[in-house]
Amino acid sequence: MNSIELIAMAQPGEGGGSMISTLVMFSLIIFIFYFMIIRPQQKRQKERQQLLDGVKKGDKIISVGGMHGTVIGIEDKTLLVQIADDVKVKMEKTAVSTIDRPSENAVGKTS
C-alpha cells in the first residue's frame, strides 16, 4: 500500500465535513463582503441620488471640476448654472459635487 491509501483508510468520514466547513467559510466571507462593502456603497449612492434630486433654483453649487455657480434652471438631467454676470453654463446633474443652500435661520439676521 502506498501512503495515500493509508491516509484515506485512517480518516474514513472526513470528506463530507471538509465540504461543509468550506461552504460555511465561503458563506461567512460573502456575508462580511456584503455588509462591509456593498451595503455602505448602496447607501452612499442613495444619498447622492437624493442630493441630486433635491437641487432647486437658487442653490449654490460646486461642480466636480471645482466650478462655483448658482442654479437658475433645471431640466431632467441637466442644470443651467450662472457662474458670473451674463455667463450661463449648462451642465449635467451628475457633475454636481456639493450643494450650498442658504440657511433659513440666517435670513434677516445681521451681525
C-alpha positions in Angstrom: 0.0 0.0 0.0 1.2 3.4 -0.7 0.9 6.4 1.7 -2.2 7.9 0.1 -4.2 4.7 0.7 -3.1 4.6 4.3 -4.2 8.2 4.9 -7.6 7.5 3.2 -8.1 4.5 5.4 -7.1 6.4 8.6 -9.6 9.2 8.0 -12.7 7.5 6.6 -15.5 10.0 7.3 -13.9 13.4 7.0 -14.6 14.1 3.3 -18.1 15.5 3.9 -17.1 17.6 7.0 -14.5 19.3 4.9 -17.1 20.3 2.3 -19.4 21.7 4.9 -16.7 23.8 6.6 -15.7 25.1 3.2 -19.2 26.2 2.4 -19.5 27.8 5.9 -16.3 29.8 5.2 -17.4 30.9 1.8 -20.8 32.0 3.2 -19.0 33.9 6.0 -16.8 35.7 3.5 -19.8 36.6 1.3 -21.7 37.9 4.4 -18.8 40.1 5.5 -18.2 41.3 2.0 -21.8 42.4 1.7 -22.0 44.2 5.0 -18.6 45.9 4.8 -18.5 46.9 1.1 -21.7 46.5 -0.9 -24.3 47.8 1.6 -22.4 51.0 2.5 -21.9 51.7 -1.2 -25.6 51.4 -1.9 -26.3 53.7 1.0 -23.9 56.4 -0.4 -25.5 56.0 -3.9 -29.0 56.5 -2.4 -27.9 59.6 -0.5 -26.2 61.1 -3.6 -29.3 60.5 -5.7 -31.4 62.3 -3.1 -28.9 65.2 -3.1 -29.1 65.5 -6.9 -32.9 65.2 -6.9 -33.2 67.9 -4.3 -31.4 70.6 -6.4 -33.6 73.6 -6.9 -33.3 77.1 -8.3 -31.2 79.5 -6.3 -29.0 76.7 -4.8 -25.3 77.5 -4.9 -23.3 74.5 -6.2 -19.8 73.4 -6.7 -19.1 71.1 -9.7 -16.8 68.1 -9.7 -14.4 70.2 -11.7 -14.4 72.9 -9.0 -16.6 75.5 -10.8 -18.8 77.5 -8.4 -22.2 78.8 -9.6 -25.9 79.4 -8.9 -28.6 77.2 -10.3 -31.0 79.2 -12.5 -32.7 76.5 -14.4 -33.4 72.8 -14.1 -34.2 70.1 -16.7 -34.4 66.3 -16.3 -30.7 65.6 -16.4 -29.1 69.0 -16.8 -28.9 72.2 -14.9 -28.4 75.8 -16.1 -25.8 77.4 -13.9 -24.8 81.0 -13.7 -21.1 81.3 -12.9 -20.7 85.0 -13.4 -22.7 88.0 -14.6 -24.1 87.1 -18.0 -22.3 83.8 -18.1 -24.5 80.7 -18.0 -23.4 77.2 -18.4 -25.4 74.0 -19.0 -24.1 71.0 -17.0 -25.2 67.5 -16.1 -26.7 67.0 -12.7 -24.1 64.3 -12.1 -21.4 66.9 -12.3 -22.6 68.5 -9.0 -20.3 67.8 -6.1 -21.7 70.0 -3.4 -24.9 72.0 -2.8 -24.7 75.0 -0.6 -28.2 76.1 0.4 -28.7 79.5 2.1 -29.6 78.9 5.7 -33.2 79.8 6.6 -32.1 81.0 10.1 -29.6 83.4 8.6 -32.2 85.3 6.6 -32.9 88.7 8.1 -30.2 88.5 10.8 -27.4 91.0 11.0 -24.2 90.6 12.9 
